[in-house]
């Protein structure tokens, strides 16, 4: 559906297969975890005893530990949010990115359980290239049981894609996630309320009174598509689907374009090969 996005998927597929939920032991075998119990607010990182995150400081530690690659994406590692968090005034960096595609060490490969808590006042602005931006940038594990309120995610670079309020690029699972409040998500390609670009599973999610803005100008000439990969794909739950599924989700809000000749704007989501 989107040649730049497909090229990323092909690169990932050539290296290994990324699956929903916890990923293969290939990543776990490569992991050399530098995390310790004192980095968080309790727990040991197992499914039975997840690392506990109860403060903004420990949440920032979690984000930094994913993004620096030293924990190899936290494969087979579990996290539980135990308090509501307010990110007001924080210079946010999305959790998980594609900076290390050779070893996949900067993708998020673990399990983050929001514990039915709320993360509020996320603000991320960028004029540089992003392939996955939001609270989480690239998720190849699972994000669940979380509410995000008053999220403002704005990416103005004209070649960026997969911009979402909660997850930018989802290749894992997103389940029981709500985006609400005064949330505005802005991007030029695959811009979604909860998920920007999806290639796996989005279930039981709700976007409430969210605004999604697709920017950029496409070019058409004499009713023929000359360029249709700038202002493309926007939806309240998912911005653009490249496979995968969306199930039992609801949405209210506004999807609009601030540019010429937008392509593929939807309500729940603009889904390519996904099953709705």
N, C-alpha and C positions, 0 to 999 in steps of 0.2 A: 504493500500500500504506500509505503514511503521509502524511497530508495536509500536514503541515509540511514533510516532506522533499520531497514532490512540488512544493510551491510554490517551494522553492529551485531544484529542477531546472528548472521552468518559467522562472524568472527568468534562469537561466543560458542556457537555450535561446533565449530572446528576444534575448539579447545576442549570442551566438555559439555555435558548436558546439564542444564540447570532445571531443577524441578521445584514444584510447590512445596511449601513447608520447609522442613530442614533438608539441606542438600546432601549430596553424596559424601561418602567418607573420604573421597579423594581430597576434598578441601580440608577435612578434619586432620588427615595425615600430614598435610602441609602446615597446619597451624602450629605456631609456637606462641602460646598465650602468655602475655606479660601482665594480664589482669590479676589482681589479688583482691581478697575480700575487703581490704581497707579502701579500695578504690570506690566501693559502693557502700550501701547502707545495710548490708547483710547478705546472706546467701552465698552459695558456692558455684552458681551457674548451671546446675543440673536441672532437669525437668522437675524433679521432686523438691529442689531447693534453689530456685532461681536467684540470680543477683537482684537485689532490691534497690530501686531508685526512688528516693523520697524527697530529693531536693534538686533545685536547678543545677547546683554544682555537680552532683553525681550524674545528672543527665548530660551535662556538657562533657564530663569525663567519658561517658559512654559514647557520645558522638565522636570525640577526638580519638578514642581507641579504635573505633571502626575505621575512621578516615586515614589514620596514619599507617594502616596496613600491618601493624605489628601483631595483631590478633587474628590475622587471616579471615576477616569478616565475621569472626565469632561463630564459625560453623559448629553446629550441635551445642550451642550455648543459649541459655534461657535468661530472660530479663523480665522483671515484674515492676510496674509503676505502682507505688503505694500511696502517693499523694497527688493532688492537683498541682500543676506547675504553671507559673506565669513567666513568659519569655520577654516581657516588656523591656526594651532597651538593650537586648542581647543581639550582637552582630552574628547572625545565624549562619552556619554552614551545614547544608543538608547532610544527613546521615547516609553514607554509602555513595560511592561514585565509581567511575570507570577509569580512574587514573592508573590503575595497575591491572591491565587486561591480560598480561602474561601469566600472572599468578593468581589473579582474581582476589587479591588480598584486601581490596578496598570496597568490594561489594558487601552489602549486609546479607549475611547468610544464616543468621540466628533466628531466634524467636523473641519478639517483643510483645508482651501482654500489657495493655494499658490498665488492666484491673478496674475497668469502668470509670477511670478518672479522666480529667479534662486537662489538656494543654492549651493555654490561651495566649493570644497576642503574639503569635509567630509573625515575624517580618523578615522577608528575604528579598533583596533587590540586586539585580545583576545586569550589566550590559555586556557581559562576556559570554562565550559559548558555554552552554549547559546541555548535557544529555542526561536529563533527570534532575529535577529540582523540586523541593518542597520540604516538609518536615524531614522526610526520608528522600534521599536522592534516587538511589537504586536499591530496590528490595528484591532479593532472591530467596528470602526466608519467609517469615510470616510476621504480619502486623495485625493485631486484633484487640477487640474490647477497649477501644479508645475513642474519646471525643476531642476534636480540635475546634476551638472557638476563636473567632476574630483573626483569621489567618490572612495575611497579605503577602502574596508571592508574585513578584513581577520580574520577568526576564525579557529584555528588549533586544537582545542580539538576534539578528534576522536569520541565523542559521541554527538556532537552538531548537530543541524539541523535548517533549515529555515533561511538561510543567504541571504540577498538581499541588493541591493544598496539603495533602497528607503524604502521598507517595508520588514521586515524579515518574519513574519507570518501574513498573511492577512485573517481575518475572517469577514471583512467588505467590503468596496468598495474602489477601486483605479481607478481614472478616469482622463484622460487627464494629464498623468504624462510622462515626458521625462527624460531619463538618457542618457547623452552624455559626450563628452570629453574623457579624459584619465581615464576611469573608469574600475577598476579591482576588481572583487568580488571573494573571495576565501573561500571555505568551503568544508566539506566532504559529506554533505547530504542535498538535496533540496537547491541547491545554484543557485540563479537567479539574473539576471541583475536588474530588477525593483523589483520583488517580489521573496522571497525565497520559501516559502510554501503557497499555496493558497487554501482556502476553501470557497471562495465566488465569488466576482465580480471584474474582471479586464477589463477595457474598454478604448479604444481610447488612448493607451499608445505606446510609441516608445522608443526603445533602439538603440542608434546610436554608432557604432564602439566600443562596449563594450566587455571586456574580462571576461569570467566566467571560473574559474579554480576549478575543482573537485579534491580534494586530498584524500588520504587514499587508503588502499589496501583491496580488497575483496579476498575471498578464494574459489577457485573452485577445485574440485577433480574428475577426470575421467568424465568430462563433466556434473557433478552434482553440483548444487549450495549448498555449505556448509555454506557460509556466504556471504550475498549480501546486507548488511545494513550499510556499511561504505562508500565506494565510490559510491554514488548513486544519480541520478537525478540532472541534470543541464540544464539550458536554458537561453536564452538572455532576455526574458521578465519574465517568471516564471520558477523557478527551479523545483518544483514538485507540482502537483495538486492532491487534495484529494476530489474533488467535485468542484462545482462552475462553473464559465464560464470565458472564455477569448474571447473578441470580438473586432474587428477592431483595432488590434495591429500590429505593424511592428517592424522588428529588423534587425540589421546588426552587425557583430562582430565575435568573436571566442569563442567557447566552447571547452575546452580541459581537459584532465585528466592527473594528475601527480601522478600516482600510478598504481597498477595492477588491472585488471579485473573490470573496471568501469561498472556500469549498468545505463541505462536510460539517455542518453545525447540527447538533442534535440536542435532545432533552436529557434523557438518562445518559446517553453517550453516543458517539459516532463510532460504530463498531464495524470493523472490516470482516474478518472471518470468524468472529466470535459468535457464540450461541447465546441468544438473549432469552 
